[in-house]
Amino acid sequence: MVMEEIPYSVRSIVFNALKTLAVKANEKFLDLTYRVDSSVPDHVVGDSFRLRQVILNLVGNAIKFTENGEVSLTIRKADQDNCEHNEYAIEFSVSDTGIGIQADKLDLIFDTFQQADGSMTRKFGGTGLGLSISKRLVNLMRGDVWVKSTYGKGSSFFFTCTVRLATSDISFIEKALKPYQGHQVLFIDKGETGHGKEISSMLSQIGLEPVVVESDSHSDLMQAGRPANHPSNYDVVIVDSIETGRRLRSIDEFKYIPIVLLAPVVHVSLKSALDLGITSYMTTPCQTIDLGNGMIPALENRAMPSLADNTKSFDILLAEDNVVNQRLAVKILEKYHHVVTVGGFEATAKIREYEYNIGTTRTPIIALTAHAMLGDRENPAAKKKAEIKSGGKGNIPQENGSKAPRSTTGAASPSPGPKGEAGSPAKEGDDPLARVSSVAVRPAAAAAASDRRRRETNEASSGEAASAAKKRKVG
């Protein structure tokens, strides 16, 4: 197995890994916390993907085998005796208040396909392969792994890894932050970091515009730099404590601005961090390159002015039958200031009702769905759709402000309206969606019954015509 040697941010890798596990911890009502010592460097060179794998395995196991209490990850400086020049050893410890491990089983758990208790496989699942893989990865990162446990009270897994200290050259950070040059950053410095002036200078050095206030009171925040620096103009807010973040979120003007946590010691709950919208964190003192790495995810979560200035508002019909995908799509659209107010089935029913009432041609509607089986096509609700296409492209504006290309799946030509065989073409400027809000919707069952009767009538007419033609041929 080849280990990569690439620069990465230790705190970003850890934070992003823990965020993926926070949902599972919340489902079990566990408190998932992390603590990072300020002595641990952030910008290092090593295999970030393998480090993430080990963290996911160990923290994931801790959550799985803990029914109540806490799971915590602590990062600190390890013994540096075996480190060469420009290297640094980091120690990670994952502690839980779970079931614990019996003393005579501690030597077995890192063996392939071994668990401390065979009954655990039936209750919690798994084969024991995760710890074996983690041990191998840790060894490849020139580290070691061990465990301490008290049966019935919990366990603590420890591992170390050796990394190289990355260069302090900030050129690549400046390049990454170039699209955000001149963005305003509100820095609430209450003196807890002890490095307020240095932080402000670093922000200016990487091309950002800092606005510093020394209090988190509502009046001070609202008056900071007015009128040019109105809260809506801030792209990121840097806070020095979780309490300051909570106070900030209680102010309407600051509810949705990304937060970066900057403190001498970071020891917070993942749930609190995610609830407050904290996108990254740093410990002080820090270097310019470390601060830049922490600012990138926060700025990426804030819409870029270049996009906002060039992107117009669009009318978007979002047709999605999966609830999870609906929520995800709505969140993405809301990020770019679009609002989704009507469901796909409801909008389709209103459009068809409007066309039925005025006798216009039917507007082709292509529904995108993963449920494209025959049984799904026979669903009465699905029959209202013009065509089912799995995996097609939608018509959502791209981020560069241009309209997305039209679908290449090819929609059928408009079919005749329901009030005539030929149907009358729609008048120019007569948009079925324009007046749809004032149309009463027929119940779904009635609409389905009407469609069924119309189809049966057409089939009967076709059968009679075929029978007559056959008789003429025989005669």
PyMOL commands that set and color helices and strands:
alter all, ss='L'
color gray80, all
select helices_A, chain A and resi 10-27+48-64+103-105+118-124+129-140+171-176+178-180+196-205+218-223+231-233+242-249+252-254+270-275+288-300+305-310+323-335+344-358+374-377+382-384+436-438+444-474
alter helices_A, ss='H'
color red, helices_A
select strands_A, chain A and resi 6-9+31-36+43-46+70-77+87-96+145-150+154-165+184-188+209-213+234-239+259-263+266-269+278-283+366-368+387-389
alter strands_A, ss='S'
color yellow, strands_A
deselect
rebuild
show_as cartoon
